[in-house]
Each structure stands twice: as structure tokens, then as C-alpha cells.
Amino acid sequence: MEQSKKPNLLSGKEGEEWDLELSIIWTKNHRDRHPHEPHSHFFGKEILEKILSQPGCVGLRFHNAHSKGHGEAGGERHLIITGVTCDGHDMLNTASAQKLSKNDMKTVKAFDVLAQQSSPCPGSPGCPKSLMSVHKSEL
């Protein structure tokens, strides 16, 4: 019996160019609603290209993360980036087909690249002063 191949869920063409005026309004809405949270994150070209150039990667997924667990005081918000395959899976050790013991796993590097350590704005060097990041009166 011939097995039918599952259709690709993602093509790498997802997303669209967006209207500047609406973007300015929406980012202002976010800053007004969440004044004490980062309103943007910068990742360098090098790490993004490293993720996107992995075999089978058709795009990026951005995961919200926090350095402390629920109920723990303090901590920081983070953004974790994973590559994504055409079937919608995050690229997390996709090249590892064999099962490894716990001792073996300690010596193996991850097969797929993840990114973290963005430069959140405001507060990091290089944060822009544009209509996407501050009120008109602050320009």
C-alpha cells in the first residue's frame, strides 16, 4: 500500500508587507497598554541567517519566554527564536534520530540553532526613535 505524503503546512511565503500608518497606531497602542514592558527586540542579521540557512527551515517562530517560573519573584521576559519546518514543527534536534543515554546527551550539541539575547527596547544601545517606538512629541 502506497503511503500518501502529507501536504506542507508552511511554504516560507507566510506573512505580508504591512501598512506603515497602521503599524504606527498598533505599536503606540501596545506601548500605551504596556508602558513598562519592552516594545521591540533587535536580533542581528548573523543569528537570523544562521537559523534560516538550516536545511529544511522555511521560516522563524518567536516564542515568549521568562527567566523565572510562575510564582517566582523577579526575572526577565525573553524572546526565543526557532527555525520552523514546512510541516510546522520547531527545529529542535530534528537531526537526532538515535536515542541517547543521559550521559551521551551531555556531550552532544544541539543539532538546530536557537536564538535568544535580543536587545530589547527601550533600554538597549541602538534603540530607535521613530514613530514605531516613541510618541510624535518625543521625536
C-alpha positions, 0 to 999 in steps of 0.5 A: 500500500502506497503511503500518501505524503502529507501536504506542507503546512508552511511554504516560507511565503507566510506573512505580508508587507504591512501598512506603515500608518497602521503599524504606527497606531498598533505599536503606540497602542501596545506601548500605551497598554504596556508602558513598562514592558519592552516594545521591540527586540533587535536580533542581528542579521548573523543569528537570523541567517544562521537559523534560516540557512538550516536545511529544511527551515522555511521560516522563524517562530518567536516564542515568549519566554521568562527567566523565572517560573510562575510564582517566582519573584523577579526575572526577565521576559525573553524572546526565543527564536526557532527555525520552523519546518514546512510541516510546522514543527520547531527545529529542535534536534530534528537531526537526532534520530538515535536515542541517547543515554543521559550521559551521551546527551551531555556531550552532544550539541544541539543539532538546530540553532536557537536564538535568544539575547535580543536587545530589547527596547527601550533600554538597549544601545541602538534603540530607535526613535521613530514613530514605531517606538516613541510618541510624535512629541518625543521625536 
